[in-house]
Amino acid sequence: MKGRFWSNILEAILKVVYLDRFLNMNVVPDKRQLIELAHYRMPFGKFKGRYLVELPEPYLVWFQQSGFPEGKLGNLLRAMLEIKINGLEGLIRKIQKDFPQY
């Protein structure tokens, strides 16, 4: 039962974060990506070492306006902004707790 619950939660979050991908193709959500997002730490700057979920939303909005970094970090920051905009930070924190460092 718990596995099914998390599968549904992860699918819902990924649909919000990657809605354009779901509209354009049939994507199977990968819970490993969401677990990685939950445990990813900011690699530089004022918030170096903090989990992305701990970054203030205005900081993420600044990245959106100034341009997200290229590659994986930019994609993760973009996803975290969408999660924060949609009020899903609590789910990310629950993932951190239920799926400790993988």
Phi, psi and omega in degrees: 000314182299319179298319179295318178303309181295324178300316179293319179296313181298319179297318180296317179296314181297327177295321178292314185289321184243042185304320181298323178292322180291328179287328185267339181202162179274102182254131175272121181301141179248108184296336179298324179294320180290322177295319177298316178301318181296331184254001183285137180250148178295125186274352183205172172082192183303328184254024181306132178092348179275148173297147181300327180294339179275350181291139178294142180303320178300329177294317178292323177296322177300316177299319180299318181285325183270340182113121177292151174300157177288156171082206187302313181300315179300318178295319179292319178296319178298316178296318181294323176300315179297320178298316180293317179302324182267007175068033184256015182301324180301324178291323177295319178295323177294321177297318178301319182287314186281338179234074181301165185333116183279000000 
